[in-house]
Amino acid sequence: MAKQDDKFTVDAIVVEALPNAMFRVRLPDEKQSEIIGYVSGKMRKNYIRILPGDTVTVEMSPYDLTRARITYRR
């Protein structure tokens, strides 16, 4: 079972809104790579809206670096 320490936390920018509460998110690395981000349960429960251009905090698992959980909107 994964521990809380195993996750990478990164600030990123939302590029595009996709269906089913998913978003294309750009990471702040040299390649400007984009990954798929989905909304965490607490953000969904509290109806926090995310729009393209928002800066968000994402958590990534070391097992799958192409998907991330959006945990905070700035």
PyMOL Python script that loads the backbone (N, CA, C, O; Angstrom):
from pymol import cmd

cmd.read_pdbstr("""\
ATOM      1  N   MET A   1       0.837  -1.174   0.000  1.00  0.00           N
ATOM      2  CA  MET A   1       0.000   0.000   0.000  1.00  0.00           C
ATOM      3  C   MET A   1       0.881   1.236   0.000  1.00  0.00           C
ATOM      4  O   MET A   1       1.890   1.281   0.704  1.00  0.00           O
ATOM      5  N   ALA A   2       0.507   2.245  -0.788  1.00  0.00           N
ATOM      6  CA  ALA A   2       1.318   3.451  -0.916  1.00  0.00           C
ATOM      7  C   ALA A   2       1.183   4.315   0.336  1.00  0.00           C
ATOM      8  O   ALA A   2       0.108   4.415   0.928  1.00  0.00           O
ATOM      9  N   LYS A   3       2.278   4.926   0.718  1.00  0.00           N
ATOM     10  CA  LYS A   3       2.277   5.834   1.856  1.00  0.00           C
ATOM     11  C   LYS A   3       2.118   7.260   1.367  1.00  0.00           C
ATOM     12  O   LYS A   3       2.251   7.525   0.172  1.00  0.00           O
ATOM     13  N   GLN A   4       1.836   8.170   2.268  1.00  0.00           N
ATOM     14  CA  GLN A   4       1.708   9.584   1.907  1.00  0.00           C
ATOM     15  C   GLN A   4       3.045  10.131   1.424  1.00  0.00           C
ATOM     16  O   GLN A   4       3.069  11.053   0.609  1.00  0.00           O
ATOM     17  N   ASP A   5       4.163   9.579   1.911  1.00  0.00           N
ATOM     18  CA  ASP A   5       5.483  10.078   1.536  1.00  0.00           C
ATOM     19  C   ASP A   5       5.831   9.740   0.095  1.00  0.00           C
ATOM     20  O   ASP A   5       6.706  10.381  -0.489  1.00  0.00           O
ATOM     21  N   ASP A   6       5.170   8.751  -0.492  1.00  0.00           N
ATOM     22  CA  ASP A   6       5.520   8.294  -1.826  1.00  0.00           C
ATOM     23  C   ASP A   6       5.038   9.217  -2.935  1.00  0.00           C
ATOM     24  O   ASP A   6       5.393   9.008  -4.095  1.00  0.00           O
ATOM     25  N   LYS A   7       4.254  10.216  -2.620  1.00  0.00           N
ATOM     26  CA  LYS A   7       3.691  11.082  -3.647  1.00  0.00           C
ATOM     27  C   LYS A   7       4.572  12.311  -3.882  1.00  0.00           C
ATOM     28  O   LYS A   7       5.168  12.853  -2.952  1.00  0.00           O
ATOM     29  N   PHE A   8       4.639  12.740  -5.155  1.00  0.00           N
ATOM     30  CA  PHE A   8       5.325  13.979  -5.517  1.00  0.00           C
ATOM     31  C   PHE A   8       4.288  15.086  -5.534  1.00  0.00           C
ATOM     32  O   PHE A   8       3.213  14.904  -6.106  1.00  0.00           O
ATOM     33  N   THR A   9       4.575  16.220  -4.928  1.00  0.00           N
ATOM     34  CA  THR A   9       3.679  17.373  -4.946  1.00  0.00           C
ATOM     35  C   THR A   9       4.321  18.474  -5.769  1.00  0.00           C
ATOM     36  O   THR A   9       5.453  18.877  -5.501  1.00  0.00           O
ATOM     37  N   VAL A  10       3.590  18.969  -6.786  1.00  0.00           N
ATOM     38  CA  VAL A  10       4.124  19.939  -7.734  1.00  0.00           C
ATOM     39  C   VAL A  10       3.059  20.991  -8.004  1.00  0.00           C
ATOM     40  O   VAL A  10       1.868  20.679  -8.019  1.00  0.00           O
ATOM     41  N   ASP A  11       3.480  22.240  -8.217  1.00  0.00           N
ATOM     42  CA  ASP A  11       2.562  23.278  -8.686  1.00  0.00           C
ATOM     43  C   ASP A  11       2.536  23.239 -10.205  1.00  0.00           C
ATOM     44  O   ASP A  11       3.579  23.104 -10.844  1.00  0.00           O
ATOM     45  N   ALA A  12       1.341  23.358 -10.788  1.00  0.00           N
ATOM     46  CA  ALA A  12       1.180  23.266 -12.230  1.00  0.00           C
ATOM     47  C   ALA A  12       0.105  24.240 -12.690  1.00  0.00           C
ATOM     48  O   ALA A  12      -0.576  24.858 -11.872  1.00  0.00           O
ATOM     49  N   ILE A  13      -0.044  24.371 -14.011  1.00  0.00           N
ATOM     50  CA  ILE A  13      -1.021  25.284 -14.605  1.00  0.00           C
ATOM     51  C   ILE A  13      -2.009  24.473 -15.433  1.00  0.00           C
ATOM     52  O   ILE A  13      -1.610  23.607 -16.212  1.00  0.00           O
ATOM     53  N   VAL A  14      -3.298  24.755 -15.264  1.00  0.00           N
ATOM     54  CA  VAL A  14      -4.342  24.065 -16.021  1.00  0.00           C
ATOM     55  C   VAL A  14      -4.372  24.647 -17.431  1.00  0.00           C
ATOM     56  O   VAL A  14      -4.463  25.861 -17.612  1.00  0.00           O
ATOM     57  N   VAL A  15      -4.295  23.761 -18.427  1.00  0.00           N
ATOM     58  CA  VAL A  15      -4.271  24.187 -19.820  1.00  0.00           C
ATOM     59  C   VAL A  15      -5.637  24.038 -20.469  1.00  0.00           C
ATOM     60  O   VAL A  15      -6.079  24.916 -21.210  1.00  0.00           O
ATOM     61  N   GLU A  16      -6.313  22.913 -20.188  1.00  0.00           N
ATOM     62  CA  GLU A  16      -7.567  22.613 -20.873  1.00  0.00           C
ATOM     63  C   GLU A  16      -8.476  21.813 -19.957  1.00  0.00           C
ATOM     64  O   GLU A  16      -8.014  20.963 -19.196  1.00  0.00           O
ATOM     65  N   ALA A  17      -9.767  22.089 -20.033  1.00  0.00           N
ATOM     66  CA  ALA A  17     -10.756  21.312 -19.285  1.00  0.00           C
ATOM     67  C   ALA A  17     -11.268  20.192 -20.183  1.00  0.00           C
ATOM     68  O   ALA A  17     -11.661  20.434 -21.324  1.00  0.00           O
ATOM     69  N   LEU A  18     -11.263  18.966 -19.666  1.00  0.00           N
ATOM     70  CA  LEU A  18     -11.715  17.794 -20.396  1.00  0.00           C
ATOM     71  C   LEU A  18     -13.007  17.275 -19.764  1.00  0.00           C
ATOM     72  O   LEU A  18     -13.360  17.707 -18.667  1.00  0.00           O
ATOM     73  N   PRO A  19     -13.722  16.363 -20.423  1.00  0.00           N
ATOM     74  CA  PRO A  19     -14.938  15.810 -19.822  1.00  0.00           C
ATOM     75  C   PRO A  19     -14.644  15.017 -18.552  1.00  0.00           C
ATOM     76  O   PRO A  19     -13.507  14.615 -18.306  1.00  0.00           O
ATOM     77  N   ASN A  20     -15.684  14.798 -17.750  1.00  0.00           N
ATOM     78  CA  ASN A  20     -15.639  13.995 -16.520  1.00  0.00           C
ATOM     79  C   ASN A  20     -14.699  14.565 -15.465  1.00  0.00           C
ATOM     80  O   ASN A  20     -14.004  13.806 -14.789  1.00  0.00           O
ATOM     81  N   ALA A  21     -14.666  15.875 -15.311  1.00  0.00           N
ATOM     82  CA  ALA A  21     -13.879  16.559 -14.276  1.00  0.00           C
ATOM     83  C   ALA A  21     -12.392  16.230 -14.376  1.00  0.00           C
ATOM     84  O   ALA A  21     -11.712  16.081 -13.361  1.00  0.00           O
ATOM     85  N   MET A  22     -11.893  16.119 -15.602  1.00  0.00           N
ATOM     86  CA  MET A  22     -10.464  15.913 -15.825  1.00  0.00           C
ATOM     87  C   MET A  22      -9.899  17.145 -16.526  1.00  0.00           C
ATOM     88  O   MET A  22     -10.618  17.888 -17.194  1.00  0.00           O
ATOM     89  N   PHE A  23      -8.607  17.338 -16.357  1.00  0.00           N
ATOM     90  CA  PHE A  23      -7.958  18.528 -16.890  1.00  0.00           C
ATOM     91  C   PHE A  23      -6.601  18.171 -17.464  1.00  0.00           C
ATOM     92  O   PHE A  23      -5.934  17.256 -16.982  1.00  0.00           O
ATOM     93  N   ARG A  24      -6.193  18.900 -18.501  1.00  0.00           N
ATOM     94  CA  ARG A  24      -4.833  18.781 -19.018  1.00  0.00           C
ATOM     95  C   ARG A  24      -4.010  19.823 -18.274  1.00  0.00           C
ATOM     96  O   ARG A  24      -4.331  21.011 -18.293  1.00  0.00           O
ATOM     97  N   VAL A  25      -2.941  19.367 -17.617  1.00  0.00           N
ATOM     98  CA  VAL A  25      -2.158  20.202 -16.713  1.00  0.00           C
ATOM     99  C   VAL A  25      -0.706  20.260 -17.207  1.00  0.00           C
ATOM    100  O   VAL A  25      -0.122  19.230 -17.542  1.00  0.00           O
ATOM    101  N   ARG A  26      -0.127  21.467 -17.251  1.00  0.00           N
ATOM    102  CA  ARG A  26       1.253  21.644 -17.692  1.00  0.00           C
ATOM    103  C   ARG A  26       2.168  21.748 -16.477  1.00  0.00           C
ATOM    104  O   ARG A  26       1.943  22.565 -15.585  1.00  0.00           O
ATOM    105  N   LEU A  27       3.199  20.912 -16.454  1.00  0.00           N
ATOM    106  CA  LEU A  27       4.168  20.903 -15.359  1.00  0.00           C
ATOM    107  C   LEU A  27       5.258  21.944 -15.595  1.00  0.00           C
ATOM    108  O   LEU A  27       5.522  22.308 -16.741  1.00  0.00           O
ATOM    109  N   PRO A  28       5.894  22.427 -14.527  1.00  0.00           N
ATOM    110  CA  PRO A  28       6.900  23.493 -14.681  1.00  0.00           C
ATOM    111  C   PRO A  28       8.310  22.969 -14.953  1.00  0.00           C
ATOM    112  O   PRO A  28       9.270  23.502 -14.397  1.00  0.00           O
ATOM    113  N   ASP A  29       8.461  21.948 -15.787  1.00  0.00           N
ATOM    114  CA  ASP A  29       9.797  21.445 -16.092  1.00  0.00           C
ATOM    115  C   ASP A  29      10.295  22.044 -17.415  1.00  0.00           C
ATOM    116  O   ASP A  29       9.588  22.830 -18.046  1.00  0.00           O
ATOM    117  N   GLU A  30      11.506  21.674 -17.830  1.00  0.00           N
ATOM    118  CA  GLU A  30      12.090  22.251 -19.049  1.00  0.00           C
ATOM    119  C   GLU A  30      11.316  21.861 -20.301  1.00  0.00           C
ATOM    120  O   GLU A  30      11.219  22.651 -21.240  1.00  0.00           O
ATOM    121  N   LYS A  31      10.764  20.651 -20.325  1.00  0.00           N
ATOM    122  CA  LYS A  31      10.063  20.157 -21.510  1.00  0.00           C
ATOM    123  C   LYS A  31       8.645  20.685 -21.624  1.00  0.00           C
ATOM    124  O   LYS A  31       8.011  20.521 -22.666  1.00  0.00           O
ATOM    125  N   GLN A  32       8.125  21.325 -20.559  1.00  0.00           N
ATOM    126  CA  GLN A  32       6.735  21.791 -20.524  1.00  0.00           C
ATOM    127  C   GLN A  32       5.780  20.623 -20.787  1.00  0.00           C
ATOM    128  O   GLN A  32       4.834  20.751 -21.564  1.00  0.00           O
ATOM    129  N   SER A  33       6.034  19.484 -20.137  1.00  0.00           N
ATOM    130  CA  SER A  33       5.218  18.292 -20.352  1.00  0.00           C
ATOM    131  C   SER A  33       3.817  18.486 -19.774  1.00  0.00           C
ATOM    132  O   SER A  33       3.621  19.196 -18.787  1.00  0.00           O
ATOM    133  N   GLU A  34       2.857  17.838 -20.417  1.00  0.00           N
ATOM    134  CA  GLU A  34       1.466  17.930 -19.991  1.00  0.00           C
ATOM    135  C   GLU A  34       0.989  16.557 -19.548  1.00  0.00           C
ATOM    136  O   GLU A  34       1.314  15.545 -20.170  1.00  0.00           O
ATOM    137  N   ILE A  35       0.209  16.529 -18.461  1.00  0.00           N
ATOM    138  CA  ILE A  35      -0.342  15.289 -17.937  1.00  0.00           C
ATOM    139  C   ILE A  35      -1.841  15.478 -17.719  1.00  0.00           C
ATOM    140  O   ILE A  35      -2.358  16.590 -17.824  1.00  0.00           O
ATOM    141  N   ILE A  36      -2.521  14.397 -17.421  1.00  0.00           N
ATOM    142  CA  ILE A  36      -3.956  14.433 -17.122  1.00  0.00           C
ATOM    143  C   ILE A  36      -4.130  14.536 -15.609  1.00  0.00           C
ATOM    144  O   ILE A  36      -3.544  13.757 -14.857  1.00  0.00           O
ATOM    145  N   GLY A  37      -4.934  15.493 -15.168  1.00  0.00           N
ATOM    146  CA  GLY A  37      -5.207  15.661 -13.745  1.00  0.00           C
ATOM    147  C   GLY A  37      -6.693  15.497 -13.476  1.00  0.00           C
ATOM    148  O   GLY A  37      -7.531  15.925 -14.270  1.00  0.00           O
ATOM    149  N   TYR A  38      -7.012  14.869 -12.345  1.00  0.00           N
ATOM    150  CA  TYR A  38      -8.416  14.730 -11.962  1.00  0.00           C
ATOM    151  C   TYR A  38      -8.608  15.372 -10.597  1.00  0.00           C
ATOM    152  O   TYR A  38      -7.658  15.500  -9.824  1.00  0.00           O
ATOM    153  N   VAL A  39      -9.829  15.770 -10.307  1.00  0.00           N
ATOM    154  CA  VAL A  39     -10.142  16.511  -9.096  1.00  0.00           C
ATOM    155  C   VAL A  39     -10.219  15.560  -7.908  1.00  0.00           C
ATOM    156  O   VAL A  39     -10.809  14.484  -8.006  1.00  0.00           O
ATOM    157  N   SER A  40      -9.624  15.957  -6.785  1.00  0.00           N
ATOM    158  CA  SER A  40      -9.678  15.122  -5.585  1.00  0.00           C
ATOM    159  C   SER A  40     -11.084  15.169  -4.977  1.00  0.00           C
ATOM    160  O   SER A  40     -11.895  16.025  -5.329  1.00  0.00           O
ATOM    161  N   GLY A  41     -11.351  14.256  -4.079  1.00  0.00           N
ATOM    162  CA  GLY A  41     -12.679  14.128  -3.495  1.00  0.00           C
ATOM    163  C   GLY A  41     -13.123  15.325  -2.687  1.00  0.00           C
ATOM    164  O   GLY A  41     -14.290  15.711  -2.755  1.00  0.00           O
ATOM    165  N   LYS A  42     -12.217  15.930  -1.915  1.00  0.00           N
ATOM    166  CA  LYS A  42     -12.603  17.084  -1.098  1.00  0.00           C
ATOM    167  C   LYS A  42     -12.913  18.295  -1.966  1.00  0.00           C
ATOM    168  O   LYS A  42     -13.801  19.078  -1.627  1.00  0.00           O
ATOM    169  N   MET A  43     -12.208  18.467  -3.072  1.00  0.00           N
ATOM    170  CA  MET A  43     -12.500  19.588  -3.969  1.00  0.00           C
ATOM    171  C   MET A  43     -13.837  19.372  -4.667  1.00  0.00           C
ATOM    172  O   MET A  43     -14.592  20.319  -4.887  1.00  0.00           O
ATOM    173  N   ARG A  44     -14.122  18.132  -5.011  1.00  0.00           N
ATOM    174  CA  ARG A  44     -15.397  17.818  -5.661  1.00  0.00           C
ATOM    175  C   ARG A  44     -16.552  18.002  -4.670  1.00  0.00           C
ATOM    176  O   ARG A  44     -17.610  18.513  -5.035  1.00  0.00           O
ATOM    177  N   LYS A  45     -16.344  17.583  -3.416  1.00  0.00           N
ATOM    178  CA  LYS A  45     -17.375  17.684  -2.382  1.00  0.00           C
ATOM    179  C   LYS A  45     -17.730  19.133  -2.086  1.00  0.00           C
ATOM    180  O   LYS A  45     -18.899  19.452  -1.866  1.00  0.00           O
ATOM    181  N   ASN A  46     -16.728  20.020  -2.077  1.00  0.00           N
ATOM    182  CA  ASN A  46     -16.950  21.430  -1.763  1.00  0.00           C
ATOM    183  C   ASN A  46     -17.200  22.296  -2.991  1.00  0.00           C
ATOM    184  O   ASN A  46     -17.187  23.523  -2.889  1.00  0.00           O
ATOM    185  N   TYR A  47     -17.426  21.680  -4.149  1.00  0.00           N
ATOM    186  CA  TYR A  47     -17.774  22.380  -5.390  1.00  0.00           C
ATOM    187  C   TYR A  47     -16.761  23.448  -5.775  1.00  0.00           C
ATOM    188  O   TYR A  47     -17.147  24.545  -6.177  1.00  0.00           O
ATOM    189  N   ILE A  48     -15.485  23.149  -5.660  1.00  0.00           N
ATOM    190  CA  ILE A  48     -14.452  24.106  -6.043  1.00  0.00           C
ATOM    191  C   ILE A  48     -14.264  24.024  -7.551  1.00  0.00           C
ATOM    192  O   ILE A  48     -13.982  22.955  -8.092  1.00  0.00           O
ATOM    193  N   ARG A  49     -14.421  25.154  -8.223  1.00  0.00           N
ATOM    194  CA  ARG A  49     -14.346  25.210  -9.681  1.00  0.00           C
ATOM    195  C   ARG A  49     -12.901  25.386 -10.115  1.00  0.00           C
ATOM    196  O   ARG A  49     -12.133  26.096  -9.465  1.00  0.00           O
ATOM    197  N   ILE A  50     -12.536  24.747 -11.202  1.00  0.00           N
ATOM    198  CA  ILE A  50     -11.205  24.888 -11.783  1.00  0.00           C
ATOM    199  C   ILE A  50     -11.387  25.312 -13.234  1.00  0.00           C
ATOM    200  O   ILE A  50     -12.148  24.695 -13.979  1.00  0.00           O
ATOM    201  N   LEU A  51     -10.686  26.367 -13.631  1.00  0.00           N
ATOM    202  CA  LEU A  51     -10.771  26.890 -14.983  1.00  0.00           C
ATOM    203  C   LEU A  51      -9.393  26.867 -15.630  1.00  0.00           C
ATOM    204  O   LEU A  51      -8.381  26.872 -14.929  1.00  0.00           O
ATOM    205  N   PRO A  52      -9.339  26.841 -16.963  1.00  0.00           N
ATOM    206  CA  PRO A  52      -8.036  26.924 -17.629  1.00  0.00           C
ATOM    207  C   PRO A  52      -7.319  28.216 -17.245  1.00  0.00           C
ATOM    208  O   PRO A  52      -7.922  29.289 -17.212  1.00  0.00           O
ATOM    209  N   GLY A  53      -6.035  28.097 -16.957  1.00  0.00           N
ATOM    210  CA  GLY A  53      -5.242  29.230 -16.516  1.00  0.00           C
ATOM    211  C   GLY A  53      -5.002  29.255 -15.020  1.00  0.00           C
ATOM    212  O   GLY A  53      -4.133  29.990 -14.552  1.00  0.00           O
ATOM    213  N   ASP A  54      -5.751  28.472 -14.256  1.00  0.00           N
ATOM    214  CA  ASP A  54      -5.570  28.411 -12.807  1.00  0.00           C
ATOM    215  C   ASP A  54      -4.271  27.703 -12.455  1.00  0.00           C
ATOM    216  O   ASP A  54      -3.852  26.777 -13.149  1.00  0.00           O
ATOM    217  N   THR A  55      -3.640  28.140 -11.376  1.00  0.00           N
ATOM    218  CA  THR A  55      -2.483  27.445 -10.822  1.00  0.00           C
ATOM    219  C   THR A  55      -2.987  26.482  -9.762  1.00  0.00           C
ATOM    220  O   THR A  55      -3.720  26.875  -8.855  1.00  0.00           O
ATOM    221  N   VAL A  56      -2.598  25.226  -9.877  1.00  0.00           N
ATOM    222  CA  VAL A  56      -3.074  24.188  -8.976  1.00  0.00           C
ATOM    223  C   VAL A  56      -1.892  23.410  -8.408  1.00  0.00           C
ATOM    224  O   VAL A  56      -0.797  23.416  -8.972  1.00  0.00           O
ATOM    225  N   THR A  57      -2.130  22.741  -7.286  1.00  0.00           N
ATOM    226  CA  THR A  57      -1.153  21.821  -6.711  1.00  0.00           C
ATOM    227  C   THR A  57      -1.610  20.413  -7.031  1.00  0.00           C
ATOM    228  O   THR A  57      -2.760  20.054  -6.782  1.00  0.00           O
ATOM    229  N   VAL A  58      -0.702  19.612  -7.588  1.00  0.00           N
ATOM    230  CA  VAL A  58      -1.043  18.248  -7.963  1.00  0.00           C
ATOM    231  C   VAL A  58      -0.165  17.253  -7.219  1.00  0.00           C
ATOM    232  O   VAL A  58       0.984  17.547  -6.888  1.00  0.00           O
ATOM    233  N   GLU A  59      -0.715  16.076  -6.961  1.00  0.00           N
ATOM    234  CA  GLU A  59       0.031  14.965  -6.363  1.00  0.00           C
ATOM    235  C   GLU A  59       0.188  13.898  -7.423  1.00  0.00           C
ATOM    236  O   GLU A  59      -0.778  13.522  -8.085  1.00  0.00           O
ATOM    237  N   MET A  60       1.412  13.408  -7.583  1.00  0.00           N
ATOM    238  CA  MET A  60       1.683  12.375  -8.573  1.00  0.00           C
ATOM    239  C   MET A  60       2.250  11.146  -7.870  1.00  0.00           C
ATOM    240  O   MET A  60       3.048  11.269  -6.940  1.00  0.00           O
ATOM    241  N   SER A  61       1.844   9.984  -8.309  1.00  0.00           N
ATOM    242  CA  SER A  61       2.359   8.735  -7.787  1.00  0.00           C
ATOM    243  C   SER A  61       3.629   8.359  -8.554  1.00  0.00           C
ATOM    244  O   SER A  61       3.714   8.620  -9.753  1.00  0.00           O
ATOM    245  N   PRO A  62       4.601   7.761  -7.898  1.00  0.00           N
ATOM    246  CA  PRO A  62       5.806   7.354  -8.626  1.00  0.00           C
ATOM    247  C   PRO A  62       5.547   6.189  -9.589  1.00  0.00           C
ATOM    248  O   PRO A  62       6.396   5.885 -10.427  1.00  0.00           O
ATOM    249  N   TYR A  63       4.396   5.540  -9.480  1.00  0.00           N
ATOM    250  CA  TYR A  63       4.093   4.400 -10.336  1.00  0.00           C
ATOM    251  C   TYR A  63       3.527   4.808 -11.683  1.00  0.00           C
ATOM    252  O   TYR A  63       3.769   4.133 -12.683  1.00  0.00           O
ATOM    253  N   ASP A  64       2.770   5.912 -11.728  1.00  0.00           N
ATOM    254  CA  ASP A  64       2.180   6.384 -12.982  1.00  0.00           C
ATOM    255  C   ASP A  64       2.378   7.890 -13.062  1.00  0.00           C
ATOM    256  O   ASP A  64       1.649   8.648 -12.422  1.00  0.00           O
ATOM    257  N   LEU A  65       3.350   8.322 -13.834  1.00  0.00           N
ATOM    258  CA  LEU A  65       3.690   9.747 -13.927  1.00  0.00           C
ATOM    259  C   LEU A  65       2.890  10.473 -14.996  1.00  0.00           C
ATOM    260  O   LEU A  65       3.175  11.636 -15.284  1.00  0.00           O
ATOM    261  N   THR A  66       1.897   9.824 -15.594  1.00  0.00           N
ATOM    262  CA  THR A  66       1.075  10.467 -16.613  1.00  0.00           C
ATOM    263  C   THR A  66      -0.246  10.978 -16.048  1.00  0.00           C
ATOM    264  O   THR A  66      -0.975  11.683 -16.745  1.00  0.00           O
ATOM    265  N   ARG A  67      -0.570  10.640 -14.807  1.00  0.00           N
ATOM    266  CA  ARG A  67      -1.817  11.069 -14.173  1.00  0.00           C
ATOM    267  C   ARG A  67      -1.508  11.709 -12.828  1.00  0.00           C
ATOM    268  O   ARG A  67      -0.523  11.364 -12.176  1.00  0.00           O
ATOM    269  N   ALA A  68      -2.359  12.642 -12.423  1.00  0.00           N
ATOM    270  CA  ALA A  68      -2.142  13.335 -11.156  1.00  0.00           C
ATOM    271  C   ALA A  68      -3.482  13.685 -10.531  1.00  0.00           C
ATOM    272  O   ALA A  68      -4.494  13.781 -11.225  1.00  0.00           O
ATOM    273  N   ARG A  69      -3.484  13.873  -9.226  1.00  0.00           N
ATOM    274  CA  ARG A  69      -4.670  14.295  -8.482  1.00  0.00           C
ATOM    275  C   ARG A  69      -4.514  15.768  -8.148  1.00  0.00           C
ATOM    276  O   ARG A  69      -3.508  16.168  -7.562  1.00  0.00           O
ATOM    277  N   ILE A  70      -5.498  16.579  -8.515  1.00  0.00           N
ATOM    278  CA  ILE A  70      -5.482  18.006  -8.200  1.00  0.00           C
ATOM    279  C   ILE A  70      -6.019  18.175  -6.785  1.00  0.00           C
ATOM    280  O   ILE A  70      -7.161  17.814  -6.499  1.00  0.00           O
ATOM    281  N   THR A  71      -5.180  18.732  -5.888  1.00  0.00           N
ATOM    282  CA  THR A  71      -5.559  18.814  -4.482  1.00  0.00           C
ATOM    283  C   THR A  71      -5.816  20.240  -4.007  1.00  0.00           C
ATOM    284  O   THR A  71      -6.446  20.424  -2.965  1.00  0.00           O
ATOM    285  N   TYR A  72      -5.353  21.251  -4.732  1.00  0.00           N
ATOM    286  CA  TYR A  72      -5.490  22.630  -4.248  1.00  0.00           C
ATOM    287  C   TYR A  72      -5.493  23.580  -5.435  1.00  0.00           C
ATOM    288  O   TYR A  72      -4.719  23.402  -6.375  1.00  0.00           O
ATOM    289  N   ARG A  73      -6.365  24.596  -5.396  1.00  0.00           N
ATOM    290  CA  ARG A  73      -6.400  25.641  -6.426  1.00  0.00           C
ATOM    291  C   ARG A  73      -5.982  26.961  -5.803  1.00  0.00           C
ATOM    292  O   ARG A  73      -6.482  27.335  -4.742  1.00  0.00           O
ATOM    293  N   ARG A  74      -5.082  27.660  -6.448  1.00  0.00           N
ATOM    294  CA  ARG A  74      -4.611  28.959  -5.925  1.00  0.00           C
ATOM    295  C   ARG A  74      -5.318  30.107  -6.582  1.00  0.00           C
ATOM    296  O   ARG A  74      -5.046  31.264  -6.262  1.00  0.00           O
TER     297      ARG A  74
END
""", "prot")
cmd.dss("prot")
cmd.show_as("cartoon", "prot")
cmd.util.cbc("prot")
cmd.orient("prot")
